[in-house]
Amino acid sequence: SSCEFNKGHHDDINKLSPWLITWHVHVVNGLSNGKILLVYCKSKDDDLGIHNLTADTEFIWKFKLNFFGGTLFWCYMAHDNFHAAFDAFRENNGFFQECNYGDCIWTAKDDRIYLRNGKFDKLTQGWEQGRLW
């Protein structure tokens, strides 16, 4: 049926041109027991600063792809005696799809960090023990 065409989060034209999209990256504190999540994200050009997220809150930023290519944001997260570092956005088709052509939703949970893919949280990054800094 014709309504199948527009089921996605964004119009299909965006799949042809990721450079037209305003991308959003969400980092969500899904930790239990009211734990604070420290989040520090940056790219080559932008330092997004350190954020201490209380339980069930999120830090969001938005951007357009770098016209010359190579857009990359990475994040460091820590809570208690655990930390992790990972690419929060990388300019490639895998990320474009997993971010549903618009929104990358990362959730820090007690066991690991998840990337939302459609309705599901996909296992991605484990926590490492010990402080990085």
N, C-alpha and C positions, 0 to 999 in steps of 0.2 A: 504494500500500500504506500501511498505517497507520504504518509506521515513518518515512515521509517527514516526518511532522508535526514530529518532534522532532530533526531533523537539526542544527538550529542550535546555536550555542554556549550559548544560554539558551532557556528555555521561551518559546513564542510570546506568552504573556501579557505579557512584558516589552516587546514591540513596541507593545503598547497603552498601556503605562505606563512610559515611560523613567525616571520619578521613583522607581520601585521598585528600579531597578538600582543596584548599587554599581559605578560606572565605574572602570576602571583605565587610566592612561596610562603607557606604557612608552617610554623614550627609550634607544635602544641605540647603543653605539659600535661601528659596523661598519667603521671606518677601517682601512686597511692599515698595515703596518710598525710596529705597536705605538704608534700616535699616541694622545695623550691628547685627549679631547673635553671641553671646558668646556661645561657645561649650566647655564642659569639659567632657571627657570620660575616663573611667578607668576600669580595671579588678582587680582581687585579686593581680595579679602579675605585671601588667603594668599600669603606670600612663601616659596617652597620652597627658597630658598638656592642657593648656587653649588656645583656638584658637578663634580669632575674625574674622568671615567670612564676607566678603563684599557680597553685593547682587549677587545672581546667582553663587556663588562659592561653592565648597564643600571641606570637609575634609574627607579623606579616610584612612582607615588602613586595614591591612590584617593579617591573622593569621591562624594557624592550630588548630584543636580542641586539647585540653589537653588529652593526652592518658589516663589519669586516670579519665577523666570525669569532668563534672561540669563547662565547659567553660561558663563564663558569663561576658559580658561587659555592663556597664550602663553609661548613659550620663545625664548630667545636661545642660540645655540650658536656655538662658535668652536674652530678648531684651526689651528695654523700661522698663515698669513696670511689665513685665510678666516673669514667669519662669516655667520650667517643668523638672521633673526627670523621667527616664524610663529605662527599660532594652532594650538595643540596639541589643543585641544578647544573646540568651539563648540556651543551648544545649538541644533542644527537637524537635520532628518531626514537630510540628507546625511551628517553626521558620525555620527549614530546607526547608519546602515547601514555606513559605512566602518569603524566601530569594532566592527562585528559585535555590536551591542547589548551591549557590555561592555568590550572591550579595544581601545584605540587603540595601535598599535605603530608608533612612528617609528624608523627606522634611519638614522643618519648614515653615508653611504658617501663614498668619495673624490670621486665625480662630483657627487653631490647628496644630498638627504634624501628618503627614501621613506616612504610610509604603507602599511603592510601591509593588503591587502584580500583576505581569504580566504587563498589560498596565495601570492598574488602581491604583490610590492612595486610600488606605483604611483609613477610619477615625480611628485614634487610640487615641492619647493622647491630652487632652485639656490643655490649658495654665492656670496657676494659677496666680492671681494678687499679686503684692507685691514682694519685693526682698527676696531671700532666704539668700543671703549674701551681 
